[in-house]
Amino acid sequence: MLTLKLIQDNRQEVIERLKVKGFDAAGIIDSIIGLDNKRKATQSESDTLQAQMNNLSKAIGQMFKEGKTAEANAAKEQTVALKDQIKELTNTLEFTEKELQNLLVQLPNLPHASVPVGRSAEDNEIVRSGGSVPQLKNALPHWELAKKYDLIDFELGVKLTGAGFPVYKGKGAKLQRALINFFLEEAAKAGYQEVMPPLMVNEDSGFGTGQLPDKEGQMYHVTLDNLYLIPTAEVPVTNIYRDVILNASQLPVKNCAYSACFRREAGSYGKDVRGLNRLHQFDKVEIVQIAHPSNSYQVLESMVDHVQGLVEKLGLPWRILKLCGGDMSFTSALTFDFEVFSAAQERWLEVSSVSNFENFQANRLKLRLKEDGEKKTQLAHTLNGSALALPRIVAALLENNQFEGGIRIPEVLVPFCGFEVIN
């Protein structure tokens, strides 16, 4: 959530920067400024009347002591009138603050100055790439390989739950577990502390990271208990630090977490969502950092390098895209997407997003930091990234490593899964 000070002090800049995301903010910004001014004026008037009432109450006591009963009673009538005025101002203040909050949560995060202008994925910039695209003849797509080697049963998933909930079997299940363990071990080597978060969160957690009220339609809602299945471990892990004041010397805080992720993905149909390409439930390892505002973009670069190292160790052809304004999330200030090449589908598959949210989430979370020896606090910066999401990684591994006699397993995964070939 953008701060009121930022909006008040930089009205035109905020409007212009949000245009990069394709968001016309002028009307909302002016309404926010008007309500904020009204809020301040109302608060000031209420404080003045409260001070008058306090002084009058002290004076009444003195009047009674001095035997000025008539004057004291008249003053008491004045305090009653003041109380009524203060109550009316309090009601106005509460209503104004609620309206103000409702408008503030509608504003996306400001895009970083380096974000390319563009409307869709076609306008994203390729900033780095690596690996060799395999040249395969008659390559089978992963859903056929999964059936051939009895790795993943999509039809059984439909029977048990519905489309988008596959069942992993045998070496397919072991490959999933191997990838999760490999990603967690690599995160640990990079200094991330592992946590195992709940798979459901409350409304406050959803609001803190920006899923609510923007994305409630994309989450599974447990209505009886008013809880939400997590779309990513980012939500519970980042919310660990909700209403927390960190000392600057503690930064950066680095956490990683494996979790199942749940996304409704309403309206997703066609060949681009076949097999593992888009699921309602999938596994992912997430990395999260809380950083100082002075170096959060160096932290972002280190997180991008970490994810790059993962795809390189898996031997997958990869590329990194800087997302344009029109393709960015509501909460992000700068996002890099990772894609790996799918040999059988002959297209690039997104496997990770790594983002800096600057203080947008921190303002919602009330996550602050304090410098040594100082009483004043400031908002921290939050960052996260997929390291990595499994489904499309598995799809690319199966397709790219197939040969006539089976599927080769990347060397780094063999210690975790216990086999070198699927056949």
Summary of the structure (lengths in Angstrom):
residues: 423
radius of gyration: 27.5
end to end distance: 51.3
largest distance: 107.7
contacts: 1361
relative contact order: 0.14
helix: 46%
strand: 21%
